[in-house]
């Protein structure tokens, strides 16, 4: 049993004067455009990535998104190699209908691999650059690419192997900045971020 190996931590009564919310729990007063970029990156060294296999169905992918509370999944193949990414828009938007019509099949016959964005078509950042970057740099990069997400690679100095280290999400950045998003459209996302920080 876990209680045989670990002793419970001591507990203390809450102060009578009350307990207050830490500033870091209020994103709008904590994350700024000049904050370190790492503060808005999903660090895959600390948080297990949300994944789906390339041969999985749309329903399986959609359920994985719901369970993890995300709108993007890494698409993996056997051996753990990352093949690409798939977003909620890829699954629920017009893309599946176009692909199904082009192939002469039903939408429910498609697999994740049919609508994912292959890794070689993804914009990627180097972890070395991210370490020195600010949130504003990430926003500018995503805006230039015209995408909601970007991935971050880390290169092994010994063998040059690339490892997926992090993910940036425009909607997540907006939430951490305290921008109220009413849509997931890329142009609107960046317009709202810009408007919120005009004059900063």
N, C-alpha and C positions, 0 to 999 in steps of 0.2 A: 504493500500500500504506500501511497505517496506520503502519508503522514509519518511513516517510519523513517523516511529519508529527509523530509523537510519539516522544520518546526514552523508553526504559524507565527506571523509577525505580530509584534505588540500593537495593540489598538488603544486609542485615546479618545476621550469625548470631544465633540466639536465645541469650539469656543462659543461662549454665550453671546459674544458680539456678532456672531454670524460668520459665514464663509462666503468669499467673493470669487467671481469668475476671473481667472488668470487672463491677462491681456492676450496671450497666444491663442486662447479659445475664441477670440473675436477677430476673425481674419481681416476685416477691413481696417483694424487698427494695428495689425501686425505685419502682414505681407504688403510690401510696396513695390513699385516698378523697379526701384533700385536695390531691392533685396537680392541676396544670392540666388542664382537660378536653382540651386539644389533644393531650396525650400519649396519649390513647386513641382519637382520631379518625383515621379513614382519610382523609388529606388528598388530595383528587383533583387538587390543584395539583401534587402531587409524585408520586403513583402513578396511572397510567392506570386509569380505571374499568373494571370487568368488565361488559361489556354483551352484550345479545342483542337481536335485532330482534323487534318485536311479532308478526310473522308466522312466526317460527321455530317448529319443532316442539319437543316436550318433550325429545326425544333430543338435539337441537342445544343446547338450554339446559343440559341435564344435563352434556353434554360440556364446555361452556364453564365450568361450575362446577368440574368435575374439573380441567381444565387450569389454572385460575387459583387453585384451592385455596380457593374461597369458597362460601358458602351463600346468597348474595344477588347478583342481577344487576340492573343498571339496564336497563330496557326502553326502547329507542329507536325512533324513527320516522325517516322520510326527513328529511334536513336536520339530524339530530342532536338533535332535540327529545326530551326525556325524557318518556315516556308514563306510566311507573310503575316498579314493582319487582316482581321475582318471586323467591321463596325456594325452597329445596329442599323445604320442607314444602308449598308451593303445587303443586310438580310431583309429589311422591311421596306426599302424604297423601291424605286423603279428598276434598278439594276437586275434583280432576279427575273423580272418579266421580260426585259430585253434579251437576256441570255437564253431564257427558256424558248422564246419565240425564234431566236436565231438558230437554235439547235433542234427545233421541232419536238421539244419534250415538255412535260408538265413541270410547273414550278416545284412541286413536291418531289420531283425526281433529281433535282439539283443537289449538289453537295457543297460544303463550305469552300472547297478549292475552286469552285466555279465562279465565285463572286469575290473572293479575297483579293487584296492587293498584294502581289508577290513582293518579297523582300527586296529584290533588285530594282523595284520601282518606288521604293520608300525613300523619303528624305531621312538622312541620319546625321547625328552630331557625334563628335568625338568627346568622350568623357573629360579629356584633358582640357578642351575648350570650355566645356560646361562648368568645370571647377572655377574658372576665372570669370564666368559670365554672370549677368544680372537678369532678373525677370524680364526687364524690357528687351534684352537681346533675344530671349526666347520668343516673346510675343512678335517681335519684328521678323524673326525667322519663320515662324508659322504663317504669318501674314503674307510674306513673300512667296511661300510655297503654296498658299491657298488651301491648306489642309488643317484639320482639327487636331491632328496628332503628329508627333515626330518621335523617333526612337533614338536612343543613345547607346553607342557601342563603347566598349573598353577593350583596348588591344593589349594582349600579353606581350611584354617586352622580350621574353625569352623565345617564343616560337611565332609571334605575330598573329596568333589566333584571335579572332574577334569574338567577344562575348556580349550579348545583349545586357546592358546594365540598367537602363531606365526608359521611361516613357513620359513625354510631355503631352498634356491634353489642354486644348484651349478652354474648354468649358470648366475644367478643374481649376485652371489658373484664374479664370474669371471669378469663380466661387471664392477662391482664397483671397482675391483682391477685394471681395465684397461687391462685385458687379452682379446685379440681378439679371440673369439671362431669361428671355422669354421664348427663345428659339434656339435650335441647334444649327442653323444655317451659318456657314463659315463667315460670310461677309457681315452678317448682322452681329456675330460674336465679336469680331474685331472692332466693328463700329461702336458697339456698346462699351468695350474696354477703352477705346480711344476717347469716347465722350466722357466716361467716368474720370479720366485722368487728364482731360484738357486743362491746360494751365498749370499742371503739376511741374 
